[in-house]
Amino acid sequence: MIKALIVGAAAVSLSMFLFAGCSVRSHELTPQQFWTEFSQAVLIQDNQKLIDLVQFPLEVLGVDDSQPPEQYNKAQFEAVFKKIVEQPVFTFAGDGVVTRTTRDIIQETSVITQEHFMTKEAFRVDQLVFELKDKQWRLVRAYLEE
């Protein structure tokens, strides 16, 4: 009887340890781990995974900073996010202008560096702003220049 109680207690302790470890892993990703998951989801167009990585309502700002941001919910996400990642981004290179999309920039950005960080709890990659919310990195804001 005592042996069965000890085995049972050990099993409960082990399962609590394993589940706690899984919970911490999924909720406390480093910025780099989050970015890897996010960028892979963008590139394979996994909208369900992306929805899990976004803070809703998603705030979307346009060209005119004096205009209030538009708010998008989960049902509206796929359509607006497609516009965001397909919008052209213009950069200067030498004497010319290079046109790429936000998706191109996401694909080219494999490592989050200090230059991406706005604060210790926020970073930006091109038109996308990410913040640490309740110990989870989330896309919180995007810019759409229509």
C-alpha positions as CSV (number, residue, x, y, z in Angstrom):
1,M,0.0,0.0,0.0
2,I,2.7,2.5,0.9
3,K,4.7,1.5,-2.1
4,A,1.7,2.2,-4.3
5,L,1.2,5.7,-2.7
6,I,4.9,6.5,-3.3
7,V,4.7,5.5,-6.9
8,G,1.5,7.4,-7.3
9,A,2.9,10.6,-5.7
10,A,6.0,10.3,-7.9
11,A,3.9,10.0,-11.0
12,V,1.9,13.1,-10.0
13,S,5.0,15.1,-9.3
14,L,6.6,14.1,-12.6
15,S,3.5,15.0,-14.6
16,M,3.3,18.4,-12.8
17,F,6.9,19.0,-13.6
18,L,6.5,18.1,-17.2
19,F,3.4,20.1,-17.8
20,A,4.8,23.1,-16.0
21,G,7.9,22.9,-18.2
22,C,5.6,22.9,-21.3
23,S,3.6,25.8,-20.0
24,V,6.7,27.9,-19.4
25,R,8.1,27.0,-22.9
26,S,5.0,28.1,-24.7
27,H,4.4,31.2,-22.7
28,E,7.9,32.6,-22.3
29,L,9.6,32.5,-25.7
30,T,12.6,34.7,-26.2
31,P,12.2,37.4,-28.8
32,Q,14.2,35.3,-31.3
33,Q,12.2,32.1,-30.7
34,F,9.0,34.1,-31.1
35,W,10.3,35.8,-34.3
36,T,11.2,32.4,-35.7
37,E,7.7,31.0,-35.1
38,F,6.1,34.2,-36.4
39,S,8.2,34.5,-39.6
40,Q,7.7,30.8,-40.4
41,A,3.9,31.2,-40.0
42,V,4.0,34.2,-42.3
43,L,6.0,32.5,-45.0
44,I,3.8,29.3,-45.1
45,Q,0.7,31.5,-44.7
46,D,-0.4,29.7,-41.5
47,N,-3.2,32.1,-40.5
48,Q,-4.3,30.1,-37.5
49,K,-0.8,30.1,-36.0
50,L,-0.5,33.8,-36.8
51,I,-3.8,34.5,-35.0
52,D,-2.3,32.8,-31.9
53,L,0.7,35.2,-32.1
54,V,-1.3,38.4,-32.4
55,Q,-2.8,40.7,-29.6
56,F,-6.3,41.5,-30.6
57,P,-7.7,43.9,-31.5
58,L,-4.7,44.4,-33.9
59,E,-3.9,48.1,-34.2
60,V,-3.2,49.2,-37.8
61,L,-2.0,52.7,-38.6
62,G,-1.7,54.4,-42.0
63,V,0.3,57.1,-43.6
64,D,-1.2,59.9,-41.7
65,D,-0.2,59.8,-38.0
66,S,-2.9,62.2,-37.1
67,Q,-5.6,59.6,-38.0
68,P,-6.6,57.2,-35.2
69,P,-5.5,53.6,-35.7
70,E,-8.0,51.1,-37.0
71,Q,-8.8,48.0,-34.9
72,Y,-9.0,44.6,-36.4
73,N,-10.5,41.5,-34.7
74,K,-9.7,37.8,-35.4
75,A,-12.4,37.5,-38.1
76,Q,-10.9,40.5,-40.0
77,F,-7.2,39.5,-39.5
78,E,-6.6,37.4,-42.6
79,A,-7.7,40.0,-45.1
80,V,-5.8,42.9,-43.5
81,F,-2.7,41.0,-42.8
82,K,-2.5,39.9,-46.4
83,K,-2.5,43.6,-47.4
84,I,0.2,44.4,-44.8
85,V,2.6,41.7,-45.9
86,E,2.1,42.3,-49.6
87,Q,2.5,46.1,-49.5
88,P,5.6,47.5,-51.2
89,V,8.4,48.8,-49.1
90,F,10.9,51.3,-50.8
91,T,14.5,51.6,-49.7
92,F,17.4,53.5,-51.1
93,A,20.4,51.5,-52.4
94,G,23.2,53.6,-53.9
95,D,21.6,55.9,-56.4
96,G,18.4,53.8,-56.9
97,V,15.3,52.7,-55.1
98,V,14.7,49.1,-54.3
99,T,11.1,47.8,-54.0
100,R,10.3,44.8,-51.9
101,T,7.3,43.7,-49.9
102,T,7.0,43.3,-46.1
103,R,6.9,39.5,-46.7
104,D,10.3,39.8,-48.4
105,I,11.7,41.7,-45.4
106,I,10.3,39.1,-43.1
107,Q,11.9,36.3,-45.1
108,E,15.3,38.1,-45.1
109,T,15.2,38.8,-41.4
110,S,16.3,35.6,-39.7
111,V,17.8,37.2,-36.6
112,I,16.4,39.8,-34.2
113,T,19.2,42.2,-33.3
114,Q,19.5,45.1,-30.8
115,E,18.7,47.4,-33.7
116,H,15.2,46.0,-33.9
117,F,14.4,46.8,-30.3
118,M,12.5,50.0,-29.5
119,T,12.5,49.2,-25.7
120,K,13.3,46.1,-23.8
121,E,9.7,44.9,-24.2
122,A,9.1,46.0,-27.8
123,F,10.8,45.4,-31.1
124,R,10.0,46.3,-34.7
125,V,10.6,44.6,-38.0
126,D,9.7,46.9,-40.9
127,Q,5.9,47.6,-40.7
128,L,5.3,45.3,-37.7
129,V,5.6,46.1,-34.0
130,F,5.8,43.4,-31.3
131,E,5.5,43.8,-27.6
132,L,5.8,41.6,-24.6
133,K,2.2,41.2,-23.2
134,D,1.6,39.1,-20.0
135,K,5.0,37.3,-20.6
136,Q,4.1,36.5,-24.2
137,W,5.5,38.2,-27.3
138,R,2.7,39.4,-29.6
139,L,2.2,41.4,-32.8
140,V,0.4,44.5,-31.5
141,R,0.6,47.0,-34.3
142,A,1.2,47.2,-38.0
143,Y,1.4,50.0,-40.6
144,L,-0.5,49.8,-43.8
145,E,0.1,52.5,-46.3
146,E,-2.9,52.5,-48.6
